[in-house]
Amino acid sequence: MNLEPHQTFQLVSLLAVLGLFCFSLRDKMNYARWFKRWEAERKARRDAELAAEARANGDEPKTGPWD
């Protein structure tokens, strides 16, 4: 099987586009993972601040679904 020059160029181009797509997808997945972790940490800090304020005011921190 012999490949002509334009077929070789098409194959190389296709592989380059596939490589770019893989790197782009990996970066997007890493960003989504980072953002979820950041949101969880931010929520934990906010909950801790609210609990500290409640303790300072003499109130019990609200921890149940009935609050």
N, CA, C and O atoms as a GROMACS GRO file, in nm:
protein
  268
    1MET      N    1   0.085  -0.118   0.000
    1MET     CA    2   0.000   0.000   0.000
    1MET      C    3   0.090   0.124   0.000
    1MET      O    4   0.167   0.145   0.093
    2ASN      N    5   0.078   0.202  -0.102
    2ASN     CA    6   0.156   0.325  -0.114
    2ASN      C    7   0.067   0.445  -0.090
    2ASN      O    8  -0.044   0.452  -0.143
    3LEU      N    9   0.114   0.537  -0.010
    3LEU     CA   10   0.039   0.660   0.016
    3LEU      C   11   0.094   0.771  -0.071
    3LEU      O   12   0.216   0.791  -0.081
    4GLU      N   13   0.005   0.843  -0.132
    4GLU     CA   14   0.046   0.958  -0.212
    4GLU      C   15   0.072   1.075  -0.118
    4GLU      O   16   0.026   1.073  -0.003
    5PRO      N   17   0.145   1.176  -0.162
    5PRO     CA   18   0.179   1.288  -0.074
    5PRO      C   19   0.057   1.358  -0.014
    5PRO      O   20   0.060   1.396   0.103
    6HIS      N   21  -0.050   1.376  -0.090
    6HIS     CA   22  -0.167   1.444  -0.032
    6HIS      C   23  -0.237   1.357   0.070
    6HIS      O   24  -0.295   1.409   0.166
    7GLN      N   25  -0.234   1.225   0.053
    7GLN     CA   26  -0.292   1.135   0.153
    7GLN      C   27  -0.209   1.138   0.282
    7GLN      O   28  -0.265   1.134   0.392
    8THR      N   29  -0.080   1.143   0.268
    8THR     CA   30   0.008   1.153   0.385
    8THR      C   31  -0.019   1.283   0.460
    8THR      O   32  -0.028   1.284   0.582
    9PHE      N   33  -0.032   1.393   0.385
    9PHE     CA   34  -0.061   1.521   0.448
    9PHE      C   35  -0.196   1.518   0.520
    9PHE      O   36  -0.208   1.572   0.630
   10GLN      N   37  -0.296   1.456   0.459
   10GLN     CA   38  -0.428   1.446   0.522
   10GLN      C   39  -0.420   1.364   0.651
   10GLN      O   40  -0.482   1.399   0.751
   11LEU      N   41  -0.344   1.255   0.648
   11LEU     CA   42  -0.330   1.171   0.766
   11LEU      C   43  -0.259   1.247   0.879
   11LEU      O   44  -0.302   1.241   0.994
   12VAL      N   45  -0.152   1.317   0.846
   12VAL     CA   46  -0.080   1.395   0.946
   12VAL      C   47  -0.169   1.505   1.002
   12VAL      O   48  -0.168   1.530   1.123
   13SER      N   49  -0.246   1.570   0.916
   13SER     CA   50  -0.336   1.676   0.961
   13SER      C   51  -0.444   1.620   1.055
   13SER      O   52  -0.475   1.681   1.157
   14LEU      N   53  -0.499   1.507   1.020
   14LEU     CA   54  -0.602   1.444   1.103
   14LEU      C   55  -0.546   1.409   1.240
   14LEU      O   56  -0.611   1.431   1.342
   15LEU      N   57  -0.425   1.353   1.243
   15LEU     CA   58  -0.363   1.319   1.371
   15LEU      C   59  -0.332   1.444   1.453
   15LEU      O   60  -0.344   1.442   1.576
   16ALA      N   61  -0.293   1.553   1.388
   16ALA     CA   62  -0.265   1.678   1.460
   16ALA      C   63  -0.393   1.734   1.522
   16ALA      O   64  -0.391   1.780   1.636
   17VAL      N   65  -0.503   1.730   1.448
   17VAL     CA   66  -0.631   1.779   1.501
   17VAL      C   67  -0.676   1.691   1.616
   17VAL      O   68  -0.727   1.741   1.717
   18LEU      N   69  -0.658   1.561   1.604
   18LEU     CA   70  -0.694   1.470   1.713
   18LEU      C   71  -0.612   1.499   1.838
   18LEU      O   72  -0.665   1.499   1.950
   19GLY      N   73  -0.482   1.525   1.820
   19GLY     CA   74  -0.397   1.560   1.933
   19GLY      C   75  -0.440   1.689   2.000
   19GLY      O   76  -0.445   1.698   2.122
   20LEU      N   77  -0.471   1.790   1.920
   20LEU     CA   78  -0.518   1.917   1.976
   20LEU      C   79  -0.648   1.899   2.052
   20LEU      O   80  -0.667   1.959   2.159
   21PHE      N   81  -0.739   1.817   1.998
   21PHE     CA   82  -0.865   1.792   2.065
   21PHE      C   83  -0.842   1.723   2.200
   21PHE      O   84  -0.906   1.758   2.299
   22CYS      N   85  -0.751   1.626   2.204
   22CYS     CA   86  -0.723   1.555   2.329
   22CYS      C   87  -0.667   1.650   2.435
   22CYS      O   88  -0.708   1.645   2.551
   23PHE      N   89  -0.573   1.736   2.396
   23PHE     CA   90  -0.518   1.831   2.492
   23PHE      C   91  -0.623   1.929   2.540
   23PHE      O   92  -0.627   1.964   2.658
   24SER      N   93  -0.709   1.973   2.450
   24SER     CA   94  -0.814   2.067   2.487
   24SER      C   95  -0.913   2.002   2.584
   24SER      O   96  -0.954   2.063   2.683
   25LEU      N   97  -0.951   1.879   2.555
   25LEU     CA   98  -1.044   1.807   2.643
   25LEU      C   99  -0.984   1.785   2.780
   25LEU      O  100  -1.053   1.801   2.881
   26ARG      N  101  -0.856   1.749   2.786
   26ARG     CA  102  -0.789   1.727   2.914
   26ARG      C  103  -0.787   1.856   2.997
   26ARG      O  104  -0.814   1.854   3.117
   27ASP      N  105  -0.756   1.969   2.931
   27ASP     CA  106  -0.755   2.096   3.003
   27ASP      C  107  -0.893   2.132   3.055
   27ASP      O  108  -0.906   2.182   3.167
   28LYS      N  109  -0.996   2.108   2.975
   28LYS     CA  110  -1.131   2.139   3.019
   28LYS      C  111  -1.172   2.053   3.138
   28LYS      O  112  -1.236   2.102   3.231
   29MET      N  113  -1.137   1.926   3.135
   29MET     CA  114  -1.170   1.837   3.247
   29MET      C  115  -1.094   1.878   3.373
   29MET      O  116  -1.150   1.875   3.482
   30ASN      N  117  -0.967   1.917   3.359
   30ASN     CA  118  -0.891   1.963   3.474
   30ASN      C  119  -0.951   2.090   3.534
   30ASN      O  120  -0.956   2.105   3.656
   31TYR      N  121  -0.996   2.181   3.447
   31TYR     CA  122  -1.057   2.304   3.496
   31TYR      C  123  -1.186   2.274   3.571
   31TYR      O  124  -1.210   2.330   3.678
   32ALA      N  125  -1.269   2.186   3.517
   32ALA     CA  126  -1.395   2.150   3.584
   32ALA      C  127  -1.367   2.086   3.719
   32ALA      O  128  -1.438   2.115   3.816
   33ARG      N  129  -1.267   2.001   3.727
   33ARG     CA  130  -1.231   1.936   3.854
   33ARG      C  131  -1.182   2.041   3.954
   33ARG      O  132  -1.220   2.038   4.071
   34TRP      N  133  -1.098   2.134   3.908
   34TRP     CA  134  -1.047   2.239   3.996
   34TRP      C  135  -1.162   2.327   4.046
   34TRP      O  136  -1.167   2.362   4.164
   35PHE      N  137  -1.254   2.362   3.956
   35PHE     CA  138  -1.363   2.451   3.995
   35PHE      C  139  -1.454   2.385   4.098
   35PHE      O  140  -1.496   2.450   4.193
   36LYS      N  141  -1.485   2.258   4.082
   36LYS     CA  142  -1.568   2.187   4.180
   36LYS      C  143  -1.500   2.183   4.316
   36LYS      O  144  -1.564   2.203   4.420
   37ARG      N  145  -1.369   2.157   4.317
   37ARG     CA  146  -1.294   2.154   4.443
   37ARG      C  147  -1.293   2.292   4.508
   37ARG      O  148  -1.310   2.304   4.629
   38TRP      N  149  -1.273   2.396   4.427
   38TRP     CA  150  -1.272   2.534   4.479
   38TRP      C  151  -1.407   2.570   4.538
   38TRP      O  152  -1.413   2.630   4.645
   39GLU      N  153  -1.517   2.535   4.470
   39GLU     CA  154  -1.651   2.563   4.521
   39GLU      C  155  -1.676   2.491   4.654
   39GLU      O  156  -1.734   2.549   4.746
   40ALA      N  157  -1.633   2.366   4.664
   40ALA     CA  158  -1.652   2.290   4.788
   40ALA      C  159  -1.573   2.353   4.903
   40ALA      O  160  -1.623   2.363   5.015
   41GLU      N  161  -1.451   2.395   4.874
   41GLU     CA  162  -1.370   2.459   4.979
   41GLU      C  163  -1.430   2.593   5.020
   41GLU      O  164  -1.430   2.628   5.138
   42ARG      N  165  -1.481   2.668   4.924
   42ARG     CA  166  -1.543   2.797   4.954
   42ARG      C  167  -1.667   2.778   5.041
   42ARG      O  168  -1.689   2.853   5.136
   43LYS      N  169  -1.748   2.677   5.008
   43LYS     CA  170  -1.868   2.649   5.087
   43LYS      C  171  -1.830   2.605   5.228
   43LYS      O  172  -1.895   2.645   5.325
   44ALA      N  173  -1.726   2.524   5.241
   44ALA     CA  174  -1.682   2.480   5.374
   44ALA      C  175  -1.634   2.598   5.457
   44ALA      O  176  -1.665   2.607   5.576
   45ARG      N  177  -1.559   2.689   5.394
   45ARG     CA  178  -1.514   2.808   5.469
   45ARG      C  179  -1.633   2.893   5.511
   45ARG      O  180  -1.637   2.944   5.624
   46ARG      N  181  -1.730   2.909   5.423
   46ARG     CA  182  -1.848   2.991   5.456
   46ARG      C  183  -1.928   2.927   5.568
   46ARG      O  184  -1.973   2.996   5.659
   47ASP      N  185  -1.945   2.796   5.562
   47ASP     CA  186  -2.018   2.727   5.669
   47ASP      C  187  -1.945   2.740   5.802
   47ASP      O  188  -2.009   2.757   5.906
   48ALA      N  189  -1.812   2.733   5.800
   48ALA     CA  190  -1.735   2.748   5.923
   48ALA      C  191  -1.748   2.890   5.978
   48ALA      O  192  -1.757   2.910   6.099
   49GLU      N  193  -1.749   2.989   5.889
   49GLU     CA  194  -1.768   3.127   5.934
   49GLU      C  195  -1.905   3.145   5.998
   49GLU      O  196  -1.916   3.210   6.102
   50LEU      N  197  -2.009   3.090   5.936
   50LEU     CA  198  -2.144   3.103   5.992
   50LEU      C  199  -2.154   3.032   6.128
   50LEU      O  200  -2.218   3.083   6.220
   51ALA      N  201  -2.090   2.916   6.141
   51ALA     CA  202  -2.092   2.843   6.268
   51ALA      C  203  -2.018   2.921   6.375
   51ALA      O  204  -2.062   2.926   6.490
   52ALA      N  205  -1.906   2.984   6.340
   52ALA     CA  206  -1.830   3.063   6.436
   52ALA      C  207  -1.910   3.185   6.481
   52ALA      O  208  -1.908   3.221   6.598
   53GLU      N  209  -1.979   3.248   6.387
   53GLU     CA  210  -2.063   3.363   6.423
   53GLU      C  211  -2.176   3.320   6.514
   53GLU      O  212  -2.210   3.391   6.609
   54ALA      N  213  -2.236   3.205   6.486
   54ALA     CA  214  -2.345   3.156   6.569
   54ALA      C  215  -2.296   3.125   6.710
   54ALA      O  216  -2.365   3.154   6.808
   55ARG      N  217  -2.178   3.066   6.722
   55ARG     CA  218  -2.123   3.037   6.855
   55ARG      C  219  -2.092   3.167   6.930
   55ARG      O  220  -2.111   3.175   7.051
   56ALA      N  221  -2.043   3.267   6.858
   56ALA     CA  222  -2.011   3.395   6.920
   56ALA      C  223  -2.138   3.464   6.972
   56ALA      O  224  -2.134   3.535   7.072
   57ASN      N  225  -2.248   3.444   6.902
   57ASN     CA  226  -2.375   3.504   6.943
   57ASN      C  227  -2.450   3.419   7.045
   57ASN      O  228  -2.555   3.460   7.095
   58GLY      N  229  -2.398   3.302   7.075
   58GLY     CA  230  -2.463   3.214   7.173
   58GLY      C  231  -2.570   3.127   7.110
   58GLY      O  232  -2.643   3.058   7.183
   59ASP      N  233  -2.582   3.126   6.981
   59ASP     CA  234  -2.680   3.043   6.912
   59ASP      C  235  -2.617   2.909   6.878
   59ASP      O  236  -2.495   2.897   6.864
   60GLU      N  237  -2.703   2.809   6.864
   60GLU     CA  238  -2.652   2.680   6.816
   60GLU      C  239  -2.636   2.686   6.667
   60GLU      O  240  -2.720   2.745   6.599
   61PRO      N  241  -2.531   2.628   6.611
   61PRO     CA  242  -2.517   2.626   6.465
   61PRO      C  243  -2.624   2.538   6.404
   61PRO      O  244  -2.657   2.432   6.457
   62LYS      N  245  -2.677   2.581   6.294
   62LYS     CA  246  -2.783   2.507   6.226
   62LYS      C  247  -2.717   2.399   6.140
   62LYS      O  248  -2.644   2.430   6.045
   63THR      N  249  -2.744   2.274   6.174
   63THR     CA  250  -2.678   2.164   6.104
   63THR      C  251  -2.776   2.065   6.044
   63THR      O  252  -2.734   1.979   5.967
   64GLY      N  253  -2.902   2.073   6.075
   64GLY     CA  254  -2.997   1.973   6.028
   64GLY      C  255  -3.083   2.022   5.913
   64GLY      O  256  -3.088   2.142   5.886
   65PRO      N  257  -3.151   1.932   5.846
   65PRO     CA  258  -3.237   1.971   5.734
   65PRO      C  259  -3.365   2.042   5.779
   65PRO      O  260  -3.437   2.099   5.697
   66TRP      N  261  -3.393   2.037   5.908
   66TRP     CA  262  -3.516   2.100   5.961
   66TRP      C  263  -3.496   2.248   5.991
   66TRP      O  264  -3.592   2.315   6.028
   67ASP      N  265  -3.374   2.300   5.977
   67ASP     CA  266  -3.348   2.442   6.008
   67ASP      C  267  -3.377   2.529   5.889
   67ASP      O  268  -3.361   2.651   5.896
   0.00000   0.00000   0.00000
